[in-house]
Amino acid sequence: MKDNLSLGIIMRLIAFTLFASLAAAPVAADCITSQNAFGQYKQALAQTAASQGVGQRGQQALSQAGLSSITWRFESQPSSQTGTLQGDPAQFLAKRSGSSAANFIAQVENRIARNPNTFTAIEQRFGVPASILATIWGLETSWGGYMGRTPIVSGAVTLSSYCRRYPRFVPHAVAALQLVDRGVITAGTQGGPSGELGHMQFLAGNWVQYAVDADGNGRADPYSAADALATAANMLRANGWRAGQPFGQGTANFNVLSAWNDSGNYQRAIAYAAERVRR
């Protein structure tokens, strides 16, 4: 047990070091303000990716990537990302889920009840409660019901090219190409418009850094619910989550939610729903 724990710590340190070096690496590609410059951006990004060890499959996926019109349109209208429901988490939940906040919370409770062993094991390992994880899962993909229709590589590369997001998202675009190299995704795998993947809609760089094989099949897979939930818990813990502590607005754990999503509306909605889940 001790040897396995030590190995796990070593592997997480290696993953962290690799992603940290990627994030700190010089970025050769320049952001673009015109969709017509996307081809030139991809050529420059290919050089950056090659310097980070992206191989043939990843480079081919980059060459095949098209500019995602939905991603570009979404980024061109930043007001659409915040909405008008400031400070009202119940309305945010209703709008996001297409139902009432009460119904959404009931579904969170049902999802936990259907997977008690998975959630218990994850909380024991990482200290993040089921109510938080199941709430995020529901907000992101309706518990795996909808994981997106945008090619992940195209979405990630398009987002990284957009000047409002550059260069923060370049490492995530390169990480998406690394995941193609590793066989975690393909050039055509679909996800969110910003290149999010799997049950919990991770950005590719976050998956590379925090991925956990929770179902014990030898590989961390964002399309395995257990792996995705455990990876989310690992990410929150790594960013300062404190086991057994409250997570309402104004607490240290609430602040950790910004590592998941930097929208105040989103953070308040997570805390609001999770606090109302029956234990």
Steps between C-alpha positions, in 0.01 A plus 500: 500500500780738587680422173181565301443829680857609434467408133177699477666805650794469261270471197302808604822696545617394154168605345509833682859566390420421137199731491679775691784492249247514217323799652830681553639425154540779243195529274594531136150551361345847506131553563275594212218748452375362169370152426691513172829485693417168665715299260804713580429463870492123468837498324658698782326288765637186331852622577410565862338157523803330348725666758275347767533150361176474302544218251359398165144426608469825692650702217266336251204584723617861507531514124145365466353737759255754368411831654201438726239758406303446821814554710594815311144635521482421871828682568389796288201549732647483852182639655324176406726313740391688810129550441277721713448281805763648724460378856201272438627141499151348490421678173843411364436132577157515338636664186797266478302180558180592320304416813451637849778524757308261723476241223870535421591445866272194515685358199833562673374303800380219274835480322685471831257232621562296183879512543563497876818292495664713231429827677598364841833369371578830329416705809712275720793538261478868409276659762251649253136419581260328264267801502765722341610246240150390399392864470790583269434183301138603451587856402768393255339211311167413663674200660650385174190564291659762276876540459509743208502494122810705421820318396723538807819580309327760283337663801819506705712639217239760404472618861878524534522713187251761617677808634270540802609153617859500376747375625323348802338221297791409274622231747154343494505488119841330505375264772208401276752400234694302761182315590459407134856366502419290807176363359281661767308684227509502121508787254122467469398454863229750588459711813428855614562810285811591699655156453349350817490122521323220678243473776630803690606707197866541589728729308766275351786638708310436820438141397870454425592640840243343729376181328413210732427137415222440753336197342827305506513401133853631453421826320350832597206563268298824503207301359493274806274666757706363791827624351353841418350549846820394675705727276272794583547426870876476451504835324300670775719351773816607319364855489441513875174319579476427873328174591209528740486880482201709386486620142245780505575845364777669698676178598841379387342204319265731311803689373648171375202464266650781290765248392218305340315791344580867542137608462355629826154388385627149447678483835193623687281247321730212598504603865126574508402158362758301696399661829142389442572140412364268769780303663 
